[in-house]
Structure formats: C-alpha cells, structure tokens
C-alpha cells in the first residue's frame, strides 16, 4: 500500500507536513479529509509500515492531502523539498538517508569497483535549509507546488539498484580471480611435490644401478695370490701415503654408485680368485683352518673407504656381511669363465 503526504495544523496553528500510509487518511461525505494518528509513544515503525491500518483509540484530526500514491522514500524526498524537514518525527532533523549518495560502497572496493556513485539531483535554484526561516510560516503551498513541479527528480531506486548490481558483479569477479589463484597455487604445490618424489626415485635408481663391467684397466697393483702377499699388503697399508694412493686410484677407476658393487670391484682388483678360496671371514671352515680376513684391519678399512659414497657410508657390519658372502662363494667364482665382472646381483626393484 503506498504512502501519502498530508498537511495538518499543530497546537500553535503552524502547518505541518507528514508522511502516512494511505489507509490512515479517510474522507467523509462532506468532502472533508481526516487523518487517524496512533495514540502511542513510538510511531515510527507504524508510519513506515504501508500495511498498517487505524485501530480503536487513535486520534482523528482534519487534514489536507498534498501527495498520494508515493513510496516512502519518494515521499520523504518530496517532503524534504517542500518544507526542508521531515515531520514524521517532530523535533528531529530531516530524514535524508534515502537521498544521500552511497559512496561508502565504492570506497570498500577501491579501484576494482566502478567509482561513480549515485547521480546527484540537480536543481536550478538552491534551497537553504541550514538556517530557520525568518517568518513563523513556511512558503505558501502554491509556491511550493509550483517549485516541486519544476524539479526533475532522478528515480533513486533505479540508480541505487544499478550501483548495487555493479558492486555485486565486481565482488563476483574478485571471488573468481581469488579461486583461480588458489587453484594455480594448489597445482604448483602438486608439481613441486612430484618433482621431489622423482628426485628421490632417481637417486634410488642411481644408487642401485647395475654396471655390467668396471673398467680397472691400467690398475698396476699386483694381485694378492698368497698369504705372504696379503701380510705384505697389510703392512704396506700402514703407511699413510701408500694407503691414500691406493684408495685414490681405486676410486678413480670405480664409478659404480652401489656400495656392494664398489667393494666387489675392489675385491677383484686386488685379489686372485683362487687365493680367495683359502680365506674366510673368521678363519673357521668345515675343511680346516683358513686365513681369517677380519684380522687384516687395514684391508678391511680400505674396503670401507672405497666402498662408501657421499650418500651411503659403509659400516663395519656391511664389510663383514660382504666378505662372509663373497668368501662363501669363492670356489664358484674361481671356476667362472669369461671377463671379470664386478657387479652385485640384486632382486628386482619395486
């Protein structure tokens, strides 16, 4: 139900303009119009409710209808122009909320939001409402009607809806951009994670790559083929310079990354295969006493040093397991024909 602007007379005879629902204004058969007014302290919630109707106990006073069929916002703007104040709440400043520019929305979104706010209302003559009128009465109603008719009011609701639509569109675009950026970041994290996994897999494969042959051509160290040679080799390794030269030469020739393959290549480079059949790790054998390899500390340390890599160091336990396994199968290896192999067979990688 729309609203009306009516004029009543106050206790001192001054004309007052009010915005009321149309149902509050009723005519009689004598062509008089009356305004029904609620007899309560708080009336603002009733005045702004276009569905409210007069109830029993409301006061009645004669009035004149100035405008009809307006929305509350349009009526409030019109009454402000007509009298310079909204008399729906006597003694308070005019209600200008619906006529103010909504610039705060644009400030919220800075340059991303269209910077144009509501189009201001332009009038040919300015009305000074900053100071009270000099006369006790407002301008004549005929003058006000003539002035209001010459003012072109911009439809505020249309302009406001347009601005709100622009703000919502800008917000939507911002959300879409943020979601796209989040998706890109997630994909980048996945890529970095996959690269890390691939790097680990490559390192694992490099450390377990089986090299068919180890090139030890040019290694001029004589084979150890008897117990005397082994004891002499152990004694020579006591000299730091000699020990360093042998280690350096072996490391230059052996390029395999697997520690077992590196120790196996060292074994084939230093020892005669037939002599290894006379050795065990502990010196104990079913067929009798043999040479105990663990008693030659310098030789054991040599295998630890040459077998180690930057990523995987060789421990005493690793050397012990290596010699126990290789010396156990020394007889089979001594009978093998063909080129000397320096590879350690492994199960299939998973």
VEXTI-259941 format. One record per atom (N, C-alpha, C): residue in one letter; x, y, z. Coordinates in steps of 0.1 Angstrom, whole numbers, padded with zeros to 4 digits, always signed. Each point is the difference from the previous one (the first is absolute). Last residue first. Layout:
AXYZ/...
END
This chain:
X+0613-0526-0065/X-0015+0002+0000/X-0003+0015-0001/X+0043-0034-0017/X-0004+0012+0008/X-0015+0001-0001/X+0028-0047-0004/X-0007+0011-0008/X-0004+0011+0009/X+0042-0028+0017/X-0013-0003-0004/X-0006+0012-0008/X+0053-0007-0002/X-0011+0004+0009/X-0013-0005-0005/X+0058-0006-0006/X-0014-0003-0005/X-0010+0003+0011/X+0050+0021-0011/X-0007-0007+0011/X-0015-0002-0005/X+0050+0008-0027/X-0014+0004+0002/X-0006-0009+0011/X+0043+0001-0030/X+0000+0007+0014/X-0013+0006+0003/X+0027-0039-0035/X-0011+0008+0003/X+0001+0006+0014/X+0034-0022-0041/X-0002+0002+0015/X-0011+0010+0002/X+0002-0033-0044/X+0006+0012+0006/X-0004+0002+0014/X+0001-0051-0016/X-0005+0013-0007/X+0007+0012+0007/X-0013-0047+0026/X+0008+0004-0011/X-0005+0013-0006/X+0000-0028+0051/X-0008+0008-0010/X+0010+0004-0011/X+0012-0022+0042/X-0003-0009-0012/X-0007+0007-0011/X+0009+0021+0042/X+0013-0003-0006/X-0001-0009-0012/X-0039+0012+0025/X+0005+0012-0007/X+0014-0003-0007/X-0020-0032+0030/X-0008+0001-0013/X+0005+0011-0009/X+0020-0005+0043/X+0003-0011-0009/X-0007+0001-0013/X-0008+0032+0035/X+0012+0002-0007/X+0004-0012-0010/X-0039+0011+0032/X-0001-0004-0014/X+0012+0002-0008/X+0000+0012+0046/X-0008-0013+0000/X-0002-0005-0014/X+0020+0042+0007/X+0009-0011+0002/X-0007-0013+0001/X-0026+0038-0006/X+0009-0002-0011/X+0009-0011+0002/X-0029+0013+0035/X-0008-0005-0011/X+0009-0003-0012/X+0019+0018+0040/X-0006-0013+0003/X-0007-0006-0012/X+0017+0045-0003/X+0010-0011-0001/X-0006-0014+0003/X-0030+0037+0003/X+0005-0001-0013/X+0011-0012-0001/X-0018+0013+0042/X-0009-0008-0008/X+0005-0002-0014/X+0027+0027+0028/X-0001-0014+0005/X-0010-0009-0008/X+0002+0047-0009/X+0012-0007-0005/X+0000-0015+0005/X-0034+0027+0016/X-0002-0001-0014/X+0012-0008-0006/X+0001+0013+0045/X-0009-0011-0002/X-0002-0003-0015/X+0026+0037+0013/X+0007-0013+0003/X-0009-0012-0002/X-0013+0043-0029/X+0002-0003+0014/X+0008-0013+0002/X-0009+0040-0041/X+0001-0014+0003/X+0004-0001+0015/X-0029+0041-0025/X+0013-0004+0005/X-0001-0015+0003/X-0028+0034-0034/X-0001-0012+0008/X+0014-0004+0005/X-0006+0040-0026/X-0014-0002+0006/X-0001-0011+0010/X+0040+0011-0024/X-0004+0013+0007/X-0013-0002+0007/X+0027-0045-0007/X-0003+0011-0009/X-0004+0012+0009/X+0031-0049+0007/X-0009+0010+0005/X-0003+0010-0012/X+0032-0037-0002/X-0014-0004-0003/X-0010+0011+0004/X+0048+0004+0007/X-0003+0000-0014/X-0015-0003-0003/X+0015+0000+0046/X+0002+0013-0006/X-0004+0000-0015/X-0002-0041+0025/X-0010+0010+0005/X+0002+0013-0007/X+0031-0033-0010/X-0012-0003-0006/X-0011+0010+0005/X+0042+0004+0020/X+0001+0003-0014/X-0013-0002-0007/X+0005-0015+0044/X-0002+0015-0001/X+0000+0005-0014/X+0011-0045+0008/X-0014+0002+0002/X-0004+0015-0001/X+0045-0013-0003/X-0007-0004-0012/X-0015+0003+0002/X+0028+0008+0037/X+0002+0010-0011/X-0008-0004-0013/X+0000-0030+0037/X-0008+0012+0003/X+0001+0010-0011/X+0004-0053+0005/X+0008+0009-0007/X-0008+0014+0000/X-0018-0040+0020/X+0012+0004+0008/X+0009+0010-0008/X-0040-0022-0017/X-0004+0011+0009/X+0012+0005+0008/X+0001-0038-0032/X+0001+0014-0006/X-0002+0011+0010/X+0020-0051+0005/X-0011+0008+0006/X+0002+0015-0006/X+0015-0051-0020/X+0005+0014+0004/X-0012+0008+0004/X-0004-0053+0008/X+0003+0009-0011/X+0004+0014+0005/X-0008-0056+0018/X+0002+0014+0003/X+0004+0007-0013/X-0032-0043-0005/X+0012+0003+0007/X+0002+0015+0002/X-0038-0021-0021/X+0011-0008-0006/X+0013+0002+0008/X-0040+0024+0010/X-0003-0015+0002/X+0012-0008-0004/X+0008+0050+0017/X-0006-0007-0011/X-0002-0014+0003/X+0018+0053+0020/X-0005-0014+0003/X-0007-0005-0012/X+0018+0044+0003/X+0011-0009+0000/X-0004-0014+0003/X-0027+0042-0005/X+0005-0003+0014/X+0012-0009+0000/X-0019+0015-0042/X+0000+0011+0008/X+0006-0002+0014/X+0019-0029-0040/X-0014+0002+0005/X+0001+0013+0009/X+0033-0027-0042/X-0003+0010+0011/X-0015-0001+0004/X+0023-0023-0037/X+0008-0004+0013/X-0004+0009+0011/X-0016+0007-0044/X-0006-0013+0004/X+0007-0005+0013/X+0015+0039-0024/X-0011+0003+0009/X-0007-0013+0005/X+0036-0001-0033/X+0005+0002+0014/X-0012+0002+0010/X-0009-0003-0046/X+0004-0014+0005/X+0005+0002+0015/X-0010+0039-0026/X-0013-0008+0004/X+0004-0013+0006/X+0031+0044+0004/X-0002-0011-0009/X-0012-0008+0004/X+0004+0053+0013/X+0003-0014+0004/X-0002-0009-0012/X-0006+0049-0002/X+0012-0002+0009/X+0003-0015+0002/X-0037+0018-0028/X+0012+0007-0004/X+0012-0003+0008/X-0043-0019+0009/X+0005-0005-0012/X+0013+0007-0005/X-0022+0017+0039/X+0004-0014+0002/X+0006-0006-0012/X-0020+0042-0004/X+0013+0001+0008/X+0005-0014+0002/X-0042+0003-0019/X+0010+0004-0010/X+0014+0001+0007/X-0037-0009+0028/X+0003-0011-0009/X+0010+0003-0010/X-0015+0035+0028/X+0008-0010+0007/X+0004-0012-0008/X-0030+0031-0019/X+0013+0006+0001/X+0009-0009+0008/X-0045-0014-0005/X+0008-0001-0013/X+0014+0007+0001/X-0029+0004+0037/X+0004-0014-0001/X+0008-0002-0013/X-0019+0043+0008/X+0012-0003+0009/X+0004-0014-0001/X-0022+0031-0039/X-0004-0010+0010/X+0012-0004+0008/X+0003+0030-0037/X-0005+0007+0012/X-0005-0010+0010/X+0041-0001-0040/X-0013-0005+0004/X-0004+0007+0012/X+0043+0004-0023/X-0010+0011-0001/X-0014-0005+0004/X+0057-0011+0003/X-0014-0006+0003/X-0010+0012+0000/X+0046+0009-0008/X-0003-0011-0010/X-0014-0005+0002/X+0019+0034+0029/X+0000+0005-0014/X-0005-0011-0010/X+0006-0012+0045/X-0011+0009-0001/X-0001+0006-0014/X+0038-0026+0011/X-0012-0009-0001/X-0013+0009-0002/X+0041+0022+0008/X+0001-0007-0013/X-0013-0008-0002/X+0007+0022+0041/X-0003+0009-0010/X-0001-0006-0014/X+0013-0027+0038/X-0015+0005+0001/X-0003+0009-0012/X+0045-0013+0004/X-0008-0011-0004/X-0015+0004+0000/X+0030+0032+0016/X+0002-0002-0014/X-0009-0012-0005/X+0002+0010+0047/X-0007+0010-0008/X+0001-0002-0015/X+0025-0029+0028/X-0015-0002+0002/X-0008+0010-0008/X+0047+0007+0002/X-0004-0012-0008/X-0015-0003+0000/X+0016+0034+0029/X+0002+0004-0014/X-0004-0011-0010/X+0002-0009+0047/X-0012+0008-0004/X+0001+0004-0014/X+0018-0045+0023/X+0006+0013-0004/X-0012+0008-0006/X-0009-0043+0013/X+0003+0007+0012/X+0005+0014-0004/X-0008-0034-0032/X-0011+0009+0002/X+0002+0008+0013/X+0030-0035-0012/X+0002+0012-0008/X-0011+0010+0002/X-0003-0042+0021/X+0011+0008+0006/X+0002+0013-0008/X-0031-0032-0016/X-0005+0006+0012/X+0010+0009+0007/X+0013-0024-0038/X-0009+0010-0004/X-0006+0007+0013/X+0028-0037+0006/X+0008+0011-0005/X-0010+0012-0004/X-0020-0041+0012/X+0006+0006+0012/X+0009+0013-0004/X-0020-0025-0035/X-0010+0006+0008/X+0006+0007+0013/X+0027-0026-0028/X-0003+0013-0007/X-0011+0007+0008/X+0013-0042+0016/X+0011+0009+0001/X-0004+0013-0006/X-0030-0036-0005/X+0000+0006+0013/X+0011+0010+0002/X-0017-0007-0050/X+0004-0009+0011/X+0000+0008+0013/X-0011+0020-0042/X-0004-0014-0004/X+0006-0010+0011/X-0012+0055-0015/X+0004-0007+0012/X-0004-0015-0003/X+0012+0037-0040/X-0010-0008+0007/X+0006-0006+0013/X+0020+0046-0020/X+0000-0014-0002/X-0011-0007+0008/X-0002+0051-0021/X+0003-0007+0012/X+0000-0015-0002/X-0010+0036-0032/X+0013-0007-0001/X+0003-0007+0013/X-0042+0019-0032/X+0003-0001+0014/X+0012-0010+0002/X-0020+0011-0042/X+0010+0009+0004/X+0003+0000+0015/X-0048-0016-0016/X+0013-0001-0008/X+0009+0011+0004/X-0045-0012+0016/X+0011+0001+0009/X+0013-0001-0008/X-0056+0007-0005/X+0012+0002-0007/X+0012+0002+0010/X-0048-0028+0004/X+0007+0012+0006/X+0014+0000-0007/X-0051-0021-0016/X+0014-0002+0003/X+0006+0013+0006/X-0047-0005-0005/X+0004-0013-0004/X+0015-0003+0003/X-0034+0030+0029/X+0009+0003-0011/X+0006-0014-0004/X-0046+0018+0027/X+0010-0011-0002/X+0008+0003-0012/X-0028+0033+0037/X+0003-0004-0014/X+0010-0010-0001/X-0019+0023+0040/X-0002-0014-0002/X+0002-0004-0015/X+0004+0045+0016/X+0007-0007+0011/X-0001-0015-0002/X-0024+0030-0029/X+0014+0001-0002/X+0008-0008+0010/X-0047+0001+0004/X+0005-0008-0011/X+0015+0001-0003/X-0019+0026+0035/X-0001-0014+0003/X+0005-0009-0011/X-0004+0047-0007/X+0011-0004+0009/X+0001-0014+0004/X-0037+0015-0025/X+0012+0000-0008/X+0013-0003+0008/X-0042+0004+0022/X+0000-0012-0008/X+0013-0001-0009/X-0008+0040+0026/X+0003-0012+0008/X+0001-0013-0008/X-0014+0038-0023/X+0014+0002+0004/X+0004-0012+0009/X-0045+0003-0013/X+0008-0004-0011/X+0015+0001+0004/X-0031+0017+0031/X-0001-0015-0001/X+0009-0005-0011/X-0003+0046+0004/X+0007-0005+0011/X+0000-0015+0000/X-0026+0022-0032/X+0014+0002-0003/X+0009-0006+0011/X-0046+0002+0007/X+0003-0011-0009/X+0015+0001-0004/X-0017+0034+0028/X+0000-0013+0007/X+0004-0011-0009/X-0006+0043-0019/X+0012-0001+0008/X+0001-0013+0008/X-0039+0007-0025/X+0012-0001-0009/X+0013-0001+0008/X-0041+0009+0023/X+0001-0014-0005/X+0012-0003-0009/X-0008+0044+0015/X+0005-0008+0011/X+0000-0015-0004/X-0017+0031-0031/X+0015+0002+0002/X+0005-0009+0011/X-0046+0001-0007/X+0006-0007-0011/X+0016+0001+0002/X-0027+0025+0029/X-0001-0014+0003/X+0007-0009-0010/X-0003+0047-0007/X+0009-0003+0011/X+0000-0015+0003/X-0030+0016-0032/X+0013+0000-0005/X+0010-0004+0011/X-0045+0005+0012/X+0002-0012-0008/X+0014-0001-0005/X-0012+0039+0023/X+0001-0011+0009/X+0002-0013-0007/X-0009+0039-0025/X+0014+0000+0005/X+0002-0011+0010/X-0043+0004-0018/X+0010-0004-0011/X+0014+0000+0006/X-0034+0017+0028/X-0001-0015-0002/X+0010-0005-0010/X-0004+0046+0005/X+0007-0006+0012/X-0001-0015-0001/X-0022+0025-0033/X+0014+0002-0001/X+0008-0007+0011/X-0047+0001+0001/X+0004-0009-0010/X+0015+0001-0002/X-0020+0030+0030/X+0000-0014+0005/X+0005-0010-0010/X-0005+0045-0013/X+0011-0001+0009/X+0000-0015+0006/X-0036+0012-0028/X+0013-0001-0008/X+0012-0002+0009/X-0042+0008+0020/X+0000-0014-0006/X+0013-0002-0008/X-0008+0043+0019/X+0003-0010+0010/X+0001-0014-0006/X-0014+0034-0028/X+0014+0002+0003/X+0005-0010+0011/X-0046+0001-0012/X+0008-0005-0011/X+0015+0001+0003/X-0029+0020+0031/X-0001-0015+0001/X+0008-0006-0012/X-0004+0047+0000/X+0008-0005+0012/X+0000-0015+0000/X-0027+0020-0032/X+0014+0002-0003/X+0009-0005+0011/X-0046+0001+0009/X+0003-0011-0010/X+0014+0001-0005/X-0016+0034+0029/X+0002-0013+0007/X+0003-0011-0010/X-0010+0042-0019/X+0013+0000+0007/X+0003-0013+0008/X-0042+0005-0022/X+0011-0001-0010/X+0014+0000+0007/X-0039+0007+0026/X+0001-0014-0005/X+0011-0002-0009/X-0009+0044+0014/X+0006-0008+0011/X+0001-0014-0005/X-0021+0030-0029/X+0014+0003+0001/X+0007-0009+0011/X-0047-0003-0004/X+0007-0006-0012/X+0015+0002+0000/X-0026+0019+0034/X+0000-0015+0002/X+0007-0006-0012/X-0008+0047+0001/X+0011-0004+0009/X+0001-0015+0000/X-0017+0036-0038/X-0005-0012+0007/X+0011-0007+0009/X+0000+0053-0011/X+0005-0013-0006/X-0006-0011+0008/X-0022+0049-0007/X+0006-0009+0010/X+0004-0013-0007/X-0011+0054-0013/X+0001-0013-0006/X+0007-0010+0010/X-0029+0049+0006/X+0012-0008+0003/X-0002-0014-0006/X-0034+0034-0001/X+0011+0004-0010/X+0012-0009+0003/X-0040-0003+0027/X-0003-0005-0013/X+0011+0003-0010/X+0003+0015+0044/X+0002-0014+0000/X-0003-0005-0014/X-0008+0045+0009/X+0014-0003+0000/X+0003-0015-0002/X-0045+0016+0004/X+0006+0004-0013/X+0015-0003-0001/X-0022-0009+0041/X-0005-0009-0011/X+0006+0004-0013/X+0009+0028+0036/X+0007-0013+0002/X-0004-0009-0011/X-0023+0041+0002/X+0014+0002-0004/X+0008-0013+0000/X-0044-0001+0018/X+0000+0002-0015/X+0014+0002-0006/X-0006-0002+0047/X-0001-0013-0006/X+0000+0001-0015/X+0025+0037+0030/X-0014-0004-0003/X+0000-0013-0008/X+0041+0009+0034/X-0006+0006-0012/X-0014-0006-0003/X+0011-0003+0051/X+0008-0004-0012/X-0006+0007-0012/X-0003+0022+0050/X-0007-0009-0009/X+0010-0004-0012/X+0011+0032+0035/X-0005-0012+0007/X-0006-0010-0009/X+0040+0032-0017/X-0014+0002+0004/X-0005-0013+0007/X+0044+0002-0014/X-0001+0012+0007/X-0015+0002+0004/X+0025-0049-0007/X-0007+0011-0007/X-0002+0012+0009/X+0042-0034+0009/X-0015+0000+0001/X-0006+0012-0007/X+0046-0024-0015/X-0004+0010+0010/X-0015+0000+0000/X+0023-0029-0030/X+0009+0000+0012/X-0004+0009+0011/X-0018-0010-0045/X-0007-0006+0011/X+0008+0000+0012/X-0006+0022-0052/X+0009+0001+0012/X-0009-0006+0012/X+0000-0008-0056/X-0008+0002+0012/X+0008+0000+0012/X+0009+0009-0056/X+0004-0006+0013/X-0009+0004+0011/X-0008-0004-0056/X+0002+0009+0011/X+0003-0008+0013/X-0005-0023-0041/X+0004+0013-0005/X+0003+0010+0011/X+0007-0054+0005/X-0011+0010+0000/X+0006+0013-0005/X+0014-0057+0003/X+0003+0014-0004/X-0012+0009+0000/X+0019-0049+0023/X-0012+0007-0004/X+0004+0015-0003/X+0036-0043-0003/X-0007+0010+0009/X-0012+0007-0007/X+0020-0051-0007/X-0001+0013-0007/X-0007+0010+0009/X+0027-0043+0020/X-0013+0004-0005/X+0001+0014-0006/X+0046-0021-0001/X-0011-0003+0010/X-0013+0005-0006/X+0050-0016-0022/X-0011+0009+0000/X-0011-0004+0010/X+0041-0024-0009/X+0002+0011+0009/X-0012+0010+0000/X+0008-0055-0009/X-0003+0012-0007/X-0001+0011+0010/X+0030-0040+0014/X-0014+0003-0001/X-0002+0013-0008/X+0043-0016+0010/X-0006-0012-0006/X-0015+0003-0003/X+0031+0030+0024/X-0001+0002-0015/X-0007-0012-0007/X-0013+0004+0050/X+0011+0008-0006/X-0002+0000-0015/X-0028-0020+0036/X+0006-0008-0010/X+0010+0008-0009/X-0026+0019+0037/X+0004-0013+0005/X+0008-0008-0010/X-0019+0043-0009/X+0013+0001+0008/X+0004-0014+0004/X-0041+0005-0022/X+0011+0002-0009/X+0013+0000+0007/X-0040-0001+0026/X+0002-0012-0007/X+0012+0000-0010/X-0015+0039+0023/X+0008-0009+0009/X+0003-0013-0007/X-0028+0037-0017/X+0014-0001-0004/X+0009-0010+0008/X-0051+0015-0010/X+0005-0012+0006/X+0015-0002-0004/X-0034+0045+0005/X+0008-0008-0009/X+0006-0012+0008/X-0047+0023+0015/X+0014+0002+0001/X+0007-0009-0010/X-0048+0002+0011/X+0005+0010-0011/X+0015+0001+0000/X-0025-0026+0032/X-0003-0006-0013/X+0004+0009-0011/X+0006+0013+0046/X+0008-0012-0003/X-0003-0005-0014/X-0016+0040+0027/X+0007+0001-0013/X+0006-0013-0005/X-0036+0026+0037/X+0004-0014-0004/X+0006+0001-0014/X-0002+0042+0037/X-0006-0007-0012/X+0006-0013-0002/X+0003+0017+0050/X+0005+0005-0013/X-0007-0008-0011/X-0027+0006+0045/X+0012-0006-0004/X+0004+0005-0013/X-0041+0011+0023/X+0011+0005+0009/X+0013-0006-0004/X-0044-0027-0014/X+0001+0015+0004/X+0011+0002+0009/X-0011-0036-0037/X+0005-0001+0014/X+0003+0014+0004/X-0018-0005-0041/X-0005-0013+0005/X+0004-0002+0014/X+0009+0037-0032/X-0007+0002+0013/X-0006-0013+0005/X+0043+0019-0031/X-0009-0011+0000/X-0008+0001+0014/X+0024+0042-0030/X+0001-0009+0011/X-0010-0011-0001/X+0004+0036-0032/X+0013+0001+0006/X+0002-0009+0012/X-0040+0007-0031/X+0001+0007+0013/X+0014+0001+0006/X-0010-0020-0044/X-0012+0009+0002/X+0002+0009+0013/X+0032-0034-0013/X+0000+0012-0009/X-0011+0010+0003/X+0001-0040+0024/X+0012+0008+0004/X+0001+0012-0009/X-0034-0031-0009/X-0003+0008+0012/X+0012+0008+0005/X+0006-0031-0036/X-0009+0011-0004/X-0003+0009+0012/X+0026-0038+0007/X+0007+0009-0008/X-0008+0012-0003/X-0021-0035+0022/X+0009+0007+0009/X+0008+0010-0007/X-0029-0028-0025/X-0007+0010+0008/X+0009+0008+0009/X+0018-0035-0026/X-0003+0011-0008/X-0008+0011+0008/X+0011-0040+0022/X+0012+0007-0003/X-0003+0013-0008/X-0035-0030+0010/X+0004+0007+0012/X+0012+0009-0003/X-0033-0009-0040/X+0007-0009+0009/X+0005+0009+0012/X-0045+0015-0025/X+0015+0000-0001/X+0006-0011+0009/X-0049+0017-0009/X+0006-0011-0008/X+0015+0000-0001/X-0022+0047+0012/X-0005-0013+0002/X+0007-0010-0009/X+0001+0055+0023/X+0004-0010-0010/X-0005-0013+0004/X-0017+0038+0022/X+0009+0007-0009/X+0006-0010-0011/X-0045+0005+0037/X+0009-0009-0007/X+0008+0008-0010/X-0022+0015+0049/X-0001+0002-0015/X+0010-0009-0006/X-0030-0001+0050/X+0013+0002-0008/X-0003+0003-0014/X-0021-0008+0055/X-0003+0004-0013/X+0014+0002-0007/X-0006-0035+0040/X+0001+0014-0002/X-0001+0003-0015/X-0003-0041+0043/X-0004+0004-0014/X+0001+0015-0001/X+0021-0046+0032/X-0006+0014-0001/X-0003+0003-0014/X+0000-0051+0022/X+0008+0010-0007/X-0007+0014+0000/X-0019-0041+0018/X+0007+0008+0009/X+0009+0010-0006/X-0011-0045-0025/X-0009+0006+0010/X+0008+0008+0009/X+0022-0007-0047/X-0006-0008+0010/X-0008+0008+0010/X+0022+0003-0055/X-0004+0006+0012/X-0007-0010+0010/X+0037-0019-0034/X-0014+0006-0002/X-0003+0006+0014/X+0046-0020-0031/X-0006+0004+0013/X-0013+0007-0003/X+0034-0015-0033/X-0012-0009+0002/X-0007+0004+0013/X+0041+0021-0015/X-0011+0004-0009/X-0012-0009+0001/X+0041+0016+0033/X-0007-0012-0004/X-0012+0003-0008/X+0028+0033+0022/X+0007-0006-0012/X-0006-0013-0004/X-0018+0024+0037/X-0001+0009-0011/X+0007-0007-0012/X+0000-0022+0042/X-0013+0000-0007/X+0000+0008-0012/X+0039-0001+0026/X-0002-0013-0006/X-0014-0001-0007/X+0011+0040+0025/X+0007-0001-0013/X-0002-0013-0007/X-0018+0017+0044/X-0009-0001-0012/X+0008-0003-0013/X+0001+0000+0058/X+0008-0004-0012/X-0009-0002-0012/X-0022+0013+0039/X+0012+0008+0000/X+0009-0002-0012/X-0055-0004-0002/X+0011-0007+0007/X+0013+0009-0001/X-0048+0001-0021/X+0001+0006+0013/X+0011-0008+0008/X-0009+0009-0056/X+0001-0009+0011/X+0002+0007+0013/X-0028+0020-0042/X+0014+0000+0005/X+0001-0009+0012/X-0031+0016-0047/X-0001-0008+0012/X+0015-0002+0005/X-0026+0038-0033/X+0012-0008+0003/X-0002-0007+0013/X-0036+0023-0038/X+0005-0001+0013/X+0012-0010+0001/X-0034+0034-0036/X+0010-0011+0002/X+0006+0000+0014/X-0048+0017-0029/X+0011+0003+0010/X+0009-0012+0001/X-0043+0006-0025/X+0012+0003-0007/X+0011+0005+0009/X-0043-0019+0012/X+0000+0015+0000/X+0013+0005-0007/X-0008-0047+0009/X-0010+0005-0010/X+0000+0015-0001/X+0046-0022+0016/X-0014-0001+0004/X-0009+0005-0011/X+0054-0024+0005/X-0009+0012-0003/X-0014-0003+0005/X+0053-0017+0014/X-0013-0004-0004/X-0009+0013-0002/X+0054-0022+0010/X-0007+0012-0004/X-0014-0004-0006/X+0033-0031+0016/X-0002+0008+0011/X-0009+0013-0004/X+0016-0034-0031/X-0012-0005+0007/X-0003+0009+0013/X+0038+0007-0030/X-0012+0004-0006/X-0012-0004+0009/X+0047+0008+0023/X-0006-0010-0009/X-0013+0005-0005/X+0035+0037+0014/X-0008-0010+0007/X-0005-0010-0011/X+0032+0048+0011/X-0001-0012-0009/X-0007-0011+0008/X-0001+0057+0005/X+0003-0013+0005/X-0001-0010-0011/X+0002+0057+0014/X-0001-0010-0010/X+0004-0013+0005/X-0021+0049+0021/X+0010-0011+0001/X-0003-0010-0011/X-0012+0055+0018/X-0002-0011-0009/X+0011-0010+0001/X-0017+0033+0041/X+0010-0001-0011/X-0004-0012-0009/X-0022+0015+0042/X-0006+0004-0013/X+0010-0001-0012/X+0005-0014+0047/X+0002+0015-0001/X-0005+0005-0014/X-0003-0047+0011/X-0007+0007+0011/X+0001+0015-0001/X+0006-0025-0046/X+0004-0003+0013/X-0007+0008+0011/X-0016-0018-0051/X+0003+0012+0008/X+0004-0004+0014/X+0005-0027-0050/X-0008+0002+0011/X+0004+0013+0007/X+0007-0031-0049/X+0002+0012+0007/X-0010+0002+0012/X+0023-0044-0032/X-0012+0008+0004/X+0005+0012+0008/X+0016-0042-0036/X+0005+0011+0007/X-0012+0009+0004/X+0004-0056-0010/X-0005+0013-0004/X+0008+0010+0008/X+0008-0055-0018/X-0001+0010+0010/X-0005+0013-0005/X-0008-0056-0016/X+0008+0012-0001/X-0002+0010+0012/X-0004-0056-0002/X-0009+0012+0000/X+0009+0012+0000/
END
